[in-house]
Amino acid sequence: MRISNVVEISLASLVHPNLEAQRKQEIQGLENKAKRAGALAIHRLVARFPEVATTLFEHNLHHYGYSFAGVGADYTAYHKDGMVTKVHRRSLGMTEPERQDLAEREHSEHRILLGSMPQFMIGQTVSVEAHPVIPKRRAVQIEQQFVDFEPTTVFSGVSDSINEQALESTCKRYPLLVSQWEDLSTSTLRAYEATGAVPDLTGMANIGIVSPEQLVLIDGQPIMANDPVTTGRILTQAGQVHEVLVA
């Protein structure tokens, strides 16, 4: 595993305690003792000197014309020429057949959501390609158009309750979004009833306002039925949106 790859993954994992814990678990799971020790040492250095590590990695980003666009539980996103490329971090350590299987699964899951609530979706493609800034490494990647959006704080990833104040404030500023919020709520419940999958509404960067009358799902990958805790939380919050709007 190349040092630049380890630096990228460790930098991305520092944005949230859960991601850091996941990264440490990934390192401990490495079978090769030398690789495990090296990855752990680099991770600790990145955690101690994140500014230096960021500077070093950003030099690599700029060399290829990319900039950071964000980070999620599984993906690191890069921006270039009006497009966003999301790189599945764990796929960097997979075999090629494993990457192909993951890409097919991600594509199929996206199609489920696209069929259930297309009015909120951004088109995307899933493929296995060379890493955009570590070209000698291959990874599962999602590519979609860059969208300038206003993030929302209505949904929570750590609580079963929505931020009612945020919803009411958003509807007051953008009255035409009321019907969009209602549609998002009912579409989420219908998607679950039809497929067992729900959109990932948790987090500030997963659902955004792109105009005074349009919401979009920035994350086009659904939460599947094999994650009952998150699924239940999203269903509960979707129902609360409806309750607030009709109150």
C-alpha positions in Angstrom: 0.0 0.0 0.0 1.5 3.3 -1.1 2.1 6.0 1.5 0.0 8.6 -0.4 -3.0 6.2 -0.2 -2.6 5.6 3.5 -2.3 9.4 4.1 -5.5 10.0 2.1 -7.5 7.4 4.0 -6.2 8.5 7.4 -6.9 12.2 6.6 -10.4 11.4 5.6 -11.1 9.3 8.7 -10.2 12.2 11.1 -13.4 14.2 10.2 -15.5 12.0 12.5 -14.8 9.7 15.5 -16.7 6.8 13.9 -14.6 7.0 10.8 -11.4 7.1 12.8 -12.5 4.1 14.8 -13.3 2.3 11.5 -9.9 3.2 10.1 -8.1 1.8 13.1 -10.1 -1.4 12.8 -9.2 -1.6 9.1 -5.5 -1.2 10.0 -5.7 -3.9 12.7 -7.3 -6.2 10.2 -4.2 -6.1 7.9 -2.7 -9.6 7.8 0.8 -8.4 6.9 2.5 -7.3 10.1 4.9 -4.9 8.4 2.0 -3.2 6.5 -0.1 -3.0 9.6 2.8 -1.4 11.6 3.5 1.0 8.8 -0.1 2.0 8.3 -0.6 2.5 12.0 2.5 4.7 12.2 1.4 6.9 9.3 -2.1 7.2 10.8 -0.7 8.4 14.1 1.5 10.9 12.3 -1.4 12.2 10.3 -3.5 12.5 13.4 -0.7 14.4 15.2 0.3 16.7 12.3 -2.9 16.9 10.0 -1.9 20.2 8.6 1.4 18.9 7.2 -0.2 15.7 5.9 -2.9 17.8 4.2 -0.4 20.0 2.6 1.5 17.1 1.2 -1.6 15.4 -0.1 -3.1 18.6 -1.5 0.1 19.0 -3.6 -0.8 15.7 -5.2 -4.4 16.8 -5.7 -3.4 20.1 -7.4 -0.9 18.3 -9.6 -3.9 16.4 -11.1 -6.2 19.4 -11.1 -8.5 18.2 -8.3 -9.7 19.6 -5.0 -11.4 18.0 -2.0 -15.2 18.0 -2.3 -16.1 16.1 0.9 -15.9 12.8 2.8 -18.5 10.3 3.9 -18.5 7.0 5.7 -17.2 5.0 2.6 -16.3 7.6 0.0 -13.8 10.5 -0.4 -15.1 13.0 -3.0 -12.9 15.1 -5.4 -14.0 18.0 -7.6 -12.7 18.8 -11.1 -14.2 20.6 -14.1 -17.8 20.6 -12.9 -17.8 16.9 -11.9 -17.5 15.1 -8.6 -15.6 11.8 -8.3 -16.3 9.8 -5.2 -13.7 7.2 -4.4 -14.7 4.2 -2.3 -11.8 4.1 0.1 -12.0 0.4 1.2 -12.0 -0.7 -2.5 -8.4 0.4 -2.7 -7.4 -2.7 -0.8 -9.7 -5.1 -2.6 -8.9 -7.6 -5.4 -10.2 -6.6 -8.9 -13.1 -9.2 -8.8 -14.1 -7.7 -5.4 -14.1 -4.2 -6.8 -16.2 -5.3 -9.8 -18.7 -7.0 -7.5 -18.9 -3.8 -5.3 -19.3 -1.6 -8.3 -22.2 -3.7 -9.6 -23.8 -3.7 -6.2 -23.5 0.1 -5.8 -25.0 0.5 -9.3 -27.9 -1.8 -8.6 -28.6 -0.1 -5.3 -28.6 3.4 -6.9 -31.0 2.1 -9.5 -33.4 1.1 -6.7 -33.5 4.6 -5.4 -33.6 6.2 -8.9 -36.7 4.2 -9.6 -38.4 5.2 -6.4 -37.8 8.9 -6.2 -36.2 10.2 -9.5 -37.4 13.8 -8.8 -34.7 14.2 -6.1 -31.8 12.3 -7.8 -28.6 13.5 -9.5 -27.5 11.2 -12.3 -24.4 9.1 -11.5 -22.2 6.4 -13.0 -20.4 3.7 -11.1 -17.2 2.2 -12.4 -13.8 0.7 -11.5 -11.1 3.1 -12.5 -7.6 4.4 -11.7 -7.7 6.6 -8.6 -8.0 10.2 -9.7 -4.9 11.4 -7.8 -3.1 8.0 -7.1 -3.3 6.7 -10.7 -1.4 3.5 -10.0 -4.2 2.3 -7.7 -7.7 1.2 -8.8 -10.9 1.9 -6.9 -14.6 1.8 -7.2 -15.7 5.3 -8.2 -19.0 7.2 -8.5 -19.1 10.2 -10.8 -21.8 12.8 -10.8 -22.3 16.4 -11.8 -21.1 19.0 -9.3 -24.2 20.7 -7.7 -23.9 24.0 -5.8 -26.4 23.5 -2.9 -27.3 24.9 0.5 -27.0 22.2 3.1 -29.8 21.5 5.5 -29.9 20.4 9.1 -33.4 19.0 9.3 -32.3 15.3 9.6 -30.0 13.9 12.2 -27.6 10.9 12.0 -27.4 10.5 15.7 -31.0 11.1 16.9 -34.5 9.8 16.0 -35.8 13.4 16.0 -35.7 15.9 13.2 -34.7 19.5 13.8 -38.2 21.0 13.7 -36.8 24.6 14.0 -34.6 24.0 10.9 -37.5 22.7 8.9 -39.8 25.5 9.9 -37.1 28.1 9.1 -36.4 26.6 5.7 -40.0 26.5 4.8 -40.4 30.1 5.9 -37.5 31.3 3.8 -38.5 29.1 0.8 -42.3 28.6 0.8 -42.2 26.7 -2.4 -40.1 24.0 -0.8 -43.0 22.9 1.5 -44.4 20.6 -1.2 -40.9 19.3 -1.8 -40.4 18.4 1.9 -43.8 16.6 1.9 -42.9 14.8 -1.3 -39.6 13.7 0.1 -41.3 12.4 3.2 -43.9 10.4 1.4 -41.5 9.2 -1.3 -39.1 7.9 1.4 -41.9 5.9 3.1 -43.1 4.5 -0.3 -39.6 3.6 -1.3 -39.2 1.5 1.9 -42.6 -0.2 1.4 -41.7 -1.1 -2.2 -38.0 -2.0 -2.0 -36.9 -2.1 1.7 -34.4 0.7 0.9 -34.5 4.3 2.0 -32.5 7.4 0.9 -29.7 8.4 3.1 -31.1 11.6 4.6 -28.8 11.8 7.5 -26.0 14.4 7.5 -25.8 18.0 6.4 -24.3 17.2 2.9 -26.8 14.4 1.9 -29.8 16.5 1.1 -29.5 20.1 -0.2 -31.4 23.1 -1.5 -30.4 23.9 -5.1 -33.1 26.5 -5.7 -36.1 28.1 -3.8 -38.3 25.3 -5.1 -36.0 22.2 -5.4 -34.4 19.7 -3.0 -31.9 17.2 -4.2 -30.3 14.1 -2.7 -26.5 14.6 -2.9 -25.9 11.0 -1.9 -27.5 8.7 -4.5 -26.7 5.5 -2.6 -29.6 4.2 -0.4 -29.6 2.7 3.0 -30.5 -0.9 2.6 -32.6 -3.2 4.8 -29.5 -4.8 6.3 -29.0 -1.6 8.3 -32.2 -1.6 10.4 -31.0 1.0 12.9 -30.3 3.7 10.3 -33.3 2.6 8.3 -35.6 3.0 11.3 -34.2 6.4 12.2 -34.8 7.7 8.7 -38.3 6.4 8.5 -39.1 7.9 11.9 -37.7 11.3 10.8 -39.5 11.2 7.4 -42.7 10.6 9.3 -42.0 13.6 11.6 -41.5 15.9 8.6 -45.0 15.1 7.5 -46.4 15.6 11.0 -44.7 19.1 11.3 -45.9 20.2 7.8 -49.5 19.2 8.4 -49.7 20.5 12.0 
